[in-house]
């Protein structure tokens, strides 16, 4: 009997037709992955610097104010426009320290005289009876004129009165807000009264005191203008009143801006001082 031949069947993988798209995928897989990645935008939006809004906001506000001022001046007719006021300001500040008499001096001397009165009255501020706090500072002017018999010390006296209350109130608030834990630790360590004052009380109260000083100097600079209008002599307040008597509205507007700028400089200086002595 002859042996039968052995037949071996082999399985072939099915043939898959490769199209153009599949062929490109097999031939260039890296290129296909790259093409499937999201495309980068043509531009990237970046955030504006943090200082830009702080600069633009005052500039835009000032521009709107000047535009409104120009419109009111054009419609009303009696108020000088910004351009003529600017030319007058250039003329006033070109020679701020001239002297042509006791009542005819440059704006520089008027500002310095007012600042001198504010400084003297502000430095004399000391605690008095708190019931006098609600009294208007200008109500003390007649008493000052009666006591001192002169306008200059009377104006300083008014500044002295109005500078008291913000410093007293803020200092008292600072004392009340001292953490009790600080005082308890001081008792445990058996610290002396001077050490407690120097290491605990003064650093804790100082920010409140400087806030009171800021408020006091602002009130003093406001009151000095009104006081000088009533007392006369040399000073930015009297200068405003004298220019009103001369119907020089441009100089009145210049004085208003001068008062505002000087007050802003004083406040910013005290803010820097407060940061220098901050114990937080």
BABASE-647229 format. One record per residue: residue in three letters; z, x, y of N, C-alpha, C, O in turn. Coordinates in steps of 0.02 Angstrom, whole numbers, plus 32768, in hexadecimal, padded with zeros to 4 digits. Each point is the difference from the previous one (the first is absolute). Layout:
BEGIN
ALAZXYZXYZXYZXY ...
This chain:
BEGIN
UNK8000802B7FC580007FD5803B8000802C803D8029802D800A UNK7FA77FC4801E7FF9802A803D802E7FE78037800C7FC48006 UNK800F806B8022802F7FEF80377FDB7FE1803B7FCA80168014 UNK80567FB680077FE27FDF803B800D8029803F8035801F8008 UNK7F9B7FE28023800A8025803F80347FDD802D80017FC28005 UNK80288065801A80347FE4802D7FE37FF980467FE78030801D UNK801E7F957FFD7FE57FF28044803B7FFD8030802D7FD87FF6 UNK7FD38050803D8035800380337FE67FDF80407FCE8014801D UNK80577FB77FF87FED7FDC803E802A801B803A803D80017FFD UNK7FA28013803680238019803D7FF97FCD80397FCB7FE28009 UNK806B8016801D80007FD080387FEE80258040801F80318013 UNK7FB07FB6800B7FEA801E8040801D7FD8803A80047FC37FFF UNK800E8061803480197FDE803C7FC87FD980217FC680178002 UNK804A7FAD80177FCB7FD8801F7FE58023803E802480208026 UNK7F9E7FD97FE17FDF8020803980087FD4803E7FF07FC58000 UNK8029805B8032800B7FDC803F7FCD801A80327FF8803C800B UNK7FE67F9380127FCF8013803380258012804180287FDA801A UNK7FCA805F7FFD801F8019803D7FD27FF2803A7FC880188004 UNK80537FC0802B7FDA7FEF803C800780368034802380327FF7 UNK7FBC7FC4803F80048033803680478009801C80168037800F UNK800D7F8F7FF780448006801C802E80237FD08028802A8014 UNK7FD37FC57FA9802B801F7FCE7FEF804A7FF8802C802A7FF6 UNK7F957FE5800F7FEC80467FFA801D802A8038801680387FF5 UNK7FEA7FAB8047801D80278038804B80077FF8801D80318016 UNK80037F9C7FC9804880057FF5801080367FCE802F80278009 UNK7FA87FDD7FC1800D80337FCD7FED80458019802180327FEF UNK7FAB7FD280387FEA80428015802B801B8039800B803C8004 UNK800D7F97802780248017803B80407FD8800780067FD7802E UNK802B80347FA5803E7FD98005802780108040801D7FD3801E UNK7FE5806C7FF780268012803B7FE27FE0803E80247FE9802C UNK7F9980157FD67FDF7FE18039800F7FB6800280077FE38036 UNK7FFE7FFD7F90800D7FB97FFF80477FF18018800C7FCF8023 UNK8025805C7FC980447FF6801880058009804B80247FDD8022 UNK7FB780557FF68001800B80487FE27FC6802680187FEE8036 UNK7FB27FF57FAD7FE07FC88023802B7FC27FFE7FF97FD5802B UNK803480257FA2802B7FC57FFC803C8004802E80227FCE800A UNK7FEE806D801280398008802D7FF27FDC80427FC67FFC8015 UNK806E7FE9800B7FF57FDC803F7FE8802F80378016803A8005 UNK7FBD7FAD80227FE48028803580328008803980257FD18010 UNK7FDD806A800D802C800C80387FE47FE0803F7FC48000800B UNK80687FE3801E7FE77FE1803E7FE48034802F8013803B7FFF UNK7FC17FAD802B7FE1802E802F8031801880357FF78037801B UNK803C7FA17FF580328015803180457FED7FE580077FD17FD9 UNK802B8053803D80457FF47FEC80287FED803E800080268031 UNK80227FA17FCE80277FE98039804280278002802680017FD0 UNK7FE8801E8068803D8026800A802D7FDC80327FE87FDC802C UNK8059802D7FCB802F7FE1802D8003802580427FF8803D8004 UNK80137F9C80308006801E804380418028800580307FEF7FDE UNK7FD18045804A803F8026800980387FD2801A7FF37FD08023 UNK804A80417FCB80387FD78015800B8001804B80197FD0801C UNK7FD380668005800B800580487FCD7FD88027800B7FF2803B UNK7FBD7FFA7FA57FCB7FDF802680167FBC801B7FF47FF3803B UNK802D7FE07F9E80177FC1801E8033800A803780027FDA8030 UNK8028805A7FC98032800C80337FE180168042801C7FF48036 UNK7FA9802B7FC67FDE8015803D7FD57FC7801C7FFD7FF6803C UNK7FE17FE67F977FD27FCB801680257FC5801E7FE87FE28030 UNK8051800C7FB380247FC5801880128005804A7FF27FD28026 UNK802E80657FF2800E800480487FC18003802A7FFE7FE48037 UNK7FCE803E7FB07FC3800680287FDF7FBC80087FEA7FEE8037 UNK80137FEC7F927FE37FBD800480297FD3802D7FE57FDA8028 UNK805E802A7FD1802B7FD7802A7FF88010804A7FFD7FD3802A UNK7FFF806E7FE67FF7801580457FBC7FEA801B7FFA7FEA8039 UNK7FD2801B7F9C7FBE7FEB80167FFE7FB4800E7FE27FEA8030 UNK803E7FEF7FA580037FB8800B80277FEF80407FED7FD38026 UNK804980527FE680277FF5803C7FD7800E803F80007FD9802F UNK7FDC80607FD17FD78012803A7FC77FCD800A7FF07FEE8038 UNK7FF27FFC7F907FCB7FCE8006801A7FBE801C7FE07FE1802B UNK805B80097FBD801E7FC3801B80128008804A7FF67FD38028 UNK802480677FE98010800F80467FC17FFC802C80027FE38036 UNK7FC7803B7FB37FC27FFF80277FE67FB880087FE67FEF8036 UNK80207FE97F967FE87FBB8005802A7FD880327FE57FDB802A UNK805D802D7FD2802C7FDC802E7FF48017804880007FD7802E UNK7FF5806B7FDC7FF3801A80437FBE7FE5801C7FFB7FF2803C UNK7FD480077F997FBF7FE8801680027FB680107FE17FE98030 UNK80447FF17FA880037FB8800B802E7FEF803A7FEF7FD7802B UNK804D80497FD680307FEF80357FED801C804480047FDD8032 UNK7FE780627FD07FEC801E803F8037802380257FF2802E8028 UNK804D7FBF7FCE803780208025801C803C7FDC8019802E8020 UNK7FE37FD37F9E801A80387FD97FCD80387FFE7FC67FF47FF1 UNK804E804A801E7FD080387FFD7FE9800C7FB980267FF87FD0 UNK7F9C801C80297FE4800C7FBD801680447FE6801980288027 UNK7FDE7FE57F98801680407FE37FDF803D801E802080358006 UNK7FA17FC6800E7FDD803B801A801E80168043800F803B800A UNK7FFA7F948023801C80128041804880187FFA8016802C8025 UNK800F7FB67FAB804580167FF5800180487FE5802C80278012 UNK7FA47FEA7FC37FFC80437FE57FF380338038801F80358002 UNK7FB37FBB802B7FF2802E8037803D8007802D800E80378019 UNK80167F937FF2803D800580288035802A7FDC802580258021 UNK7FDF7FD47F9D803080287FDA7FF0804B8004802C80298006 UNK7F947FE77FF77FEC804680088015801B8044801680398005 UNK7FE47F9D802E801380158043804C800880068019802E8020 UNK800D7FA57FBF804980038004801B803D7FDB802C80228019 UNK7FBA7FEA7FAB801A80377FD77FE180448011801580337FE4 UNK7FBB7FCE80487FE38041801380328028802A7FFD803E8000 UNK80307FA1802380348022802780407FD87FFA80137FDD802F UNK801080287F9780397FD47FF580408017802480317FDB8001 UNK7FD08062801B803E801A801D7FF9800F804B801C80318019 UNK7FBF7FA6800A7FFB800A8048803C7FE0802280207FD27FE5 UNK7FF08046805780367FE4802A7FE67FF780477FEB80308020 UNK80157F927FF77FED7FF1804580377FDC80257FF57FE58037 UNK8047801B7FAC80377FDE801F80307FE77FCB7FF180057FC5 UNK80497FE1804F80317FE97FCE7FE87FC67FD680167FF87FC7 UNK7FBF7FDE80547FE77FC67FDC7FB680057FEE7FE27FCF7FEA UNK8001806B801F7FBA800A7FEF7FFA80407FD77FF48036801B UNK80167FC37FA47FFE80397FD27FD47FEF7FC57FF27FC57FF1 UNK7FF8806F7FEC7FD57FF67FC780237FDE7FC6803E7FFC7FFE UNK7F9A7FEC7FD3801C7FDB7FC7802A802D7FD4802E7FE97FDE UNK7FC4805880228028802F7FD8804880028018802E7FFF7FD8 UNK7FDC8004806B80448001801A80237FBE7FF2803C7FFF7FF2 UNK7FA07FCA8011801E7FBF7FF280187FFB7FB880377FE77FF3 UNK7F9F80317FDF80137FFE7FB9803C802E7FF2802E7FED7FDD UNK7FD0804F80408038802F7FF580417FE5801D803580097FE3 UNK7FC77FD78057803D7FE3801E801C7FC97FD4803C7FFC7FF6 UNK7F987FDA7FF080177FCA7FD3801E801C7FC080337FE87FE9 UNK7FAC804B7FFB801B801E7FC380448021800D802C7FFF7FD5 UNK7FDD801F80668040801D801180377FCC80038037800B7FE7 UNK7FBB7FBC803880327FCB8003800F7FE57FBA803A7FF37FEF UNK7F9280057FE9800B7FE77FBB802B80327FD9802D7FEB7FDB UNK7FC58056802C802780317FDB804980028014802C80057FD5 UNK7FE17FF6806B80468002801780257FC27FE9803880057FE5 UNK7FA97FC0802680227FC37FEB80067FFB7FB480327FE67FE7 UNK7F9C80327FF680027FFE7FB78036802F7FE580227FF07FCF UNK7FE5804A80508032802F7FE980477FEA800E802F80167FDE UNK7FDB7FBF805480437FE8801180167FC47FD680397FE98006 UNK7F9C7FFF7FCF80117FC57FD8803C800E7FD3800280327FDD UNK802F7FA28025803C80077FD8801A7FBA7FEE7FF07FD08023 UNK8038802B7FA780177FBD7FEA802C7FDE8035802D801F801C UNK7FC67FA17FF080297FD5802A80097FBE7FDD7FEC7FF97FC6 UNK80337FD8805C800F7FBF7FE17FBF7FDE7FEC7FD27FF88028 UNK802C7FF27F987FC17FE57FE57FF07FBB801C7FC87FE87FF5 UNK80657FF9802E7FF17FBE801C7FCD800580387FE17FCE8012 UNK8015806E80097FD1800880367FB8800A7FE77FD280058028 UNK80267FFE7F967FBE800D7FE57FCB7FCD80137FC880138010 UNK80477FAB7FEF7FCB7FD080107FEB7FFF80497FCD7FE08010 UNK80568041801B7FF07FFF80487FBF8027800C7FF780377FE5 UNK7FDD7FAC80437FC280228010800E80418026802B8001802B UNK7FB180357FC6800D803F80237FF77FFA804C8025801F8026 UNK7FA87FBA7FEF7FF47FFA804880387FDB802480068005803D UNK80227FD57F9E80387FDE802080348031801980287FF0802C UNK7FD7804D7FB98030803480167FE88025803E80268027801D UNK7F9D7FCE7FF67FE58026803980257FF38042800F802F8023 UNK7FFF7F927FEE80267FF5803E8044802280008017801A8033 UNK800B7FE67F93804180227FFC7FF7804B8009802880208022 UNK7FA37FFB7FC17FF3804780097FF280128049801780338018 UNK7FC27FA2800B7FF3800C8046803F7FFB802A800A80258030 UNK80227FAB7FBE803E7FF88025802F803B7FF680228016802E UNK7FE080047F93803080357FF17FE68044801A80268025801E UNK7F9B7FE97FD67FE68043800F7FE0800580457FF480388019 UNK7FFD7F8F80077FE5800080447FBD802480057FEC80138037 UNK7FF07FF57F917FC0802280017FD67FE67FC6801B7FEA7FCD UNK7FA38019803B7FD47FE47FCD7FFB802B7FC27FFF7FE67FC8 UNK7FFF805D80417FF6802C7FC6803A7FFC7FCE7FF27FF57FC5 UNK804D8013804E80367FF97FCF80067FB97FE580167FF77FC7 UNK7FD77FD7806080027FBB7FE77FCE7FF77FC7800F7FDF7FCE UNK7FB5803D80397FCE7FFC7FCA801880257FC27FF67FE77FC8 UNK802980538041801A80257FC780387FD87FDE800680017FC3 UNK80227FDE806580367FD67FE47FE47FC87FD5801D7FF07FCC UNK7FAD7FF1804A7FE07FCB7FD87FE6801B7FBE80077FE07FCC UNK7FDB805B80357FE880207FC2803B800F7FD27FFB7FF87FC3 UNK803B801E805A803C800E7FD880187FC17FDC801280037FC5 UNK7FEF7FC5805D80177FC27FE27FD27FE97FC880177FED7FCA UNK7FA8801480437FD27FE67FCD7FF8802E7FC47FE87FEA7FCC UNK802B8056803B7FFA802E7FC8803B7FFC7FCF7FFD801D7FCA UNK80377FC08049803C7FFE7FD57FF57FDB7FC0800E801A7FC9 UNK7FDA7FA9803D80067FD07FC87FD880137FC3801B7FFC7FC9 UNK7FA68019803C7FDC80117FC2802280387FD980027FFE7FC2 UNK801880358061802180377FDD80417FEA7FDF800F80137FC8 UNK80177FC3805B80407FE97FE57FF47FD47FC28020800A7FCD UNK7FB37FC780397FF47FD17FC97FE580257FC380187FF47FC8 UNK7FB8803780417FE280237FC6803280317FE1800080087FC3 UNK8029801880658033802C7FE380327FD97FD7801580167FCB UNK7FFF7FB0804E802F7FD67FDA7FE17FE97FBF80227FFD7FCC UNK7F9E7FF180357FDE7FEC7FC27FFE803A7FCF80097FF67FC4 UNK7FEA804680557FFF803A7FD48043800E7FDF800380127FC5 UNK80337FE580618043800B7FE3800E7FCD7FCA801E80107FCD UNK7FCE7FB1803E800C7FCC7FCE7FD8800B7FC080147FE97FCB UNK7FB48039803A7FD480097FC6800D80427FDB7FD880137FD5 UNK805D8010803A8010803C7FDA80157FEB7FB9802D7FD77FFA UNK7FB480447FD280137FED7FBB804A800F7FF2801980368011 UNK80087F9B7FD1804780097FF0800A80377FCC8035801F7FFF UNK7F9A7FEC7FD7800680367FCE8009804480218024802A7FE6 UNK7FBB7FE080548008804080228049800B8015801C80367FF8 UNK80017F958024804680068016802F80087FC5803380228005 UNK7FBE7FBD7FC3802A80077FC57FFE80487FE68034801B7FED UNK7F92800280117FFA80467FEA8026802E802F8020802F7FEA UNK7FDD7FC280578025802A8030804B7FFC7FF4802380328006 UNK7FF57F927FE980487FFA7FF2801280267FC0803480207FFD UNK7FA17FDC7FD0800E80227FC28002804C800B802B80237FE4 UNK7FA77FF680447FFE8048800E8032801580348007803C800F UNK801D7F94800E8033800E80337FE38027803A801C80338016 UNK7FAB7FB580047FE08021803980257FF08040801F7FCC8007 UNK7FDD80638028801F7FF680407FD77FCE802A7FC77FF17FF0 UNK80597FF680467FDE7FD0802B7FC2801F80207FCC7FDF8006 UNK8039805F800F7FC78022801F7FC780097FCE7FC67FF88012 UNK804A80197FB07FCC80087FCD7FDF7FBD7FF07FC47FFD7FF6 UNK80647FCE80077FE47FBD7FF47FD07FED80387FCA7FE67FF4 UNK804B802880497FD47FEF80397FC0802A7FFF7FCA7FE6800B UNK803D805B7FE67FC6802D80037FD17FF87FC67FC380078008 UNK80587FEA7FBC7FD77FFE7FC47FEB7FB97FEB7FCF7FF87FDC UNK80577FD6803A7FF27FBB7FE97FEF7FD2803A7FCA7FE28001 UNK80648017802E7FF77FCE80357FC58010802D7FD57FD6800C UNK80298067800D7FCB8012802F7FBA7FFD7FE17FD37FE2801F UNK8021803B7FA67FBC7FF97FE37FED7FB87FF17FC57FEE8005 UNK806C7FE87FE87FEF7FBB7FEF7FF27FD6803E7FD67FD37FFE UNK804C803C80397FF97FD8803D7FC88019802D7FE67FDB8029 UNK800680647FCF7FD0801E802E7FBE7FDA80047FE77FF68038 UNK7FFA7FF47F917FC17FDA800880097FC180297FD37FEE8027 UNK80657FEF7FD1800C7FC48028800B8012804A7FE97FDC802C UNK8039805B7FE1800B801680447FBE801080237FF57FEE803A UNK7FDF80357FA27FC08013801F7FD57FC2800B7FDB7FFD8032 UNK80297FD17FA17FDE7FC1800D801A7FDE803F7FD97FE58027 UNK8069801D7FE3801C7FE5803D7FE98026803D7FF57FE38035 UNK8004805F7FC57FE8802980387FB87FED80117FEF7FFB803B UNK7FE87FFA7F927FBB7FEB800C7FFD7FBE80257FDA7FF98030 UNK804E7FD77FBA80017FC08022801A800780487FE77FE0802E UNK804C80497FDB801E800880427FCF802080317FFB7FEA803A UNK7FE180497FB07FD28021802E7FC67FD280117FE580038037 UNK80077FD17F9A7FCC7FD0800F80167FCD80327FDC7FEF802F UNK80617FF67FC8801B7FD08030800A802080447FF27FE28034 UNK8026805C7FCD800B8023803F7FBF800980277FFE7FF9803D UNK7FCD80187F9F7FC0800A80227FE37FBF80197FDB7FFF8031 UNK80357FCA7FAD7FEA7FBE801880277FEC803F7FE37FE78030 UNK805E80247FCF802A7FE880377FF58029803F80057FE58038 UNK7FEC805B7FC17FFA802A803B7FC87FE8802E80058007803D UNK7FC67FDD7FA77FC87FE8802980187FC6802B7FF27FFF803C UNK80317FD17FA680187FC7802780358015803280027FE78038 UNK802A80477FB480348017802E7FE38024803C80177FF68038 UNK7FB680337FBE7FE2802480387FD87FD1802D7FF9800E803C UNK7FED7FBC7FA87FDF7FCF802B80317FE180327FED7FF08039 UNK805280087FB280327FE1802B80218032802F80127FEF8038 UNK7FF5804F7FB18025803180287FD28026802F801780158035 UNK7FAA7FF57FBA7FD28026802B800A804B7FF8802380167FD3 UNK7FBD80108058800380497FFD7FC6801C7FDA7FC77FEA8008 UNK804780487FCE7FCD80217FD8800B7FEF7FB8803980017FE8 UNK7F927FEF7FF480047FEE7FBA7FC47FD67FED7FDE7FE4802B UNK801580197F947FC47FDD7FE980057FB5800F7FCE7FE0800F UNK806F80047FEE80087FB980107FF27FF280497FDE7FCF8011 UNK803D805B801C7FF37FF780477FB7800B800F7FE47FDF802C UNK7FFD80507FB17FB8800C800B7FD77FC37FEF7FD07FEF8024 UNK80427FEE7FA67FDD7FC37FEE80087FCC80377FD07FDF8014 UNK806E80188005800D7FCF80347FDD801180417FE77FD58024 UNK8018806C7FEC7FE08015803D7FB47FF67FFD7FE17FEC8031 UNK800280217F957FB87FF47FF87FF07FB580027FCA7FED8015 UNK80657FEA7FD47FF57FB8800580007FEA80497FD87FD68014 UNK80568047801380017FF080487FC0801680237FEB7FE38031 UNK7FF680527FB47FC18018801B7FC47FDD7FE17FC6800F8011 UNK80477FC27FC17FCB7FDB7FDD7FD0802E7FDB7FC47FF47FFC UNK805880427FE87FD880307FDA800D7FF27FB5802A801F7FE1 UNK7FB07FB28005800B7FE97FBB7FED80377FCE801D80047FCA UNK7FB3802580487FEC80367FD28039802F7FF3800A80147FC7 UNK801C7FFE806C8038802D7FF680387FDD7FD9802580217FDB UNK7FE27F9E802C80327FDC7FD87FEE80047FB6802C800B7FD6 UNK7F957FEC801A7FEA80057FBA800A80467FE68015800A7FC6 UNK7FDD80298063800C80457FEC804A800B7FF2801180227FCF UNK801A7FC3805B804880087FF680167FDE7FC0802B801A7FDC UNK7FB97FAD801380127FDD7FC27FEF802C7FC4802980077FD3 UNK7F9B8016802D7FED802C7FC8802C803F7FFF801180187FCB UNK800080018070802B803B800280447FF27FE3801A80287FD8 UNK80047F9F803A80417FED7FE57FFC7FFA7FB4802C80177FDC UNK7F9E7FC9800B7FF87FF87FB87FF980427FDC801D800A7FCA UNK7FBB802480527FF580407FDF803F802A7FFF8011801F7FCE UNK80137FE3806B803F8026800280337FE37FCF802280267FDD UNK7FE37F988020802D7FE17FCF7FED80107FB8802B800B7FD6 UNK7F947FF6801C7FE980127FBD801180487FEF8014800E7FC7 UNK7FE3801F8069801180477FF4804A80087FF2801480257FD3 UNK80167FB98054804880047FF580137FE67FBB8029801E7FDD UNK7FBA7FAA800F80107FE47FBF7FEA802D7FC78024800A7FD0 UNK7F9F801180357FE7802D7FCB802A803F7FFC800B801A7FC9 UNK800C80008070802C803A7FFE80417FF27FDC8019802A7FDB UNK80037F9B8031803E7FEE7FDD7FF47FF37FB6802C800C7FD7 UNK7F997FDB80177FEF7FF77FBA7FFE80447FDC801A80077FC9 UNK7FC7802A80577FFF80447FE38046801C7FFA801180217FCF UNK80197FD18063804580167FFD80257FDF7FC68029801F7FDE UNK7FCA7FA1801880217FDC7FC97FEB801D7FBC802980057FD3 UNK7F97800D80267FE9801E7FC1802080457FF6800F80147FC8 UNK7FFB800F806F801D80437FFA80487FFD7FE78016802C7FDB UNK800F7FA0803980477FFC7FEE800D7FCB7FCA80387FE87FF9 UNK7F9380067FE2800A7FCF7FCB802180217FC37FEB80367FEB UNK80487FAA7FFB8024801B7FC67FEE7FDC7FBF802180097FCD UNK7FAC7FCD80357FEE7FDA7FC47FDB802D7FCF7FED7FE97FCA 
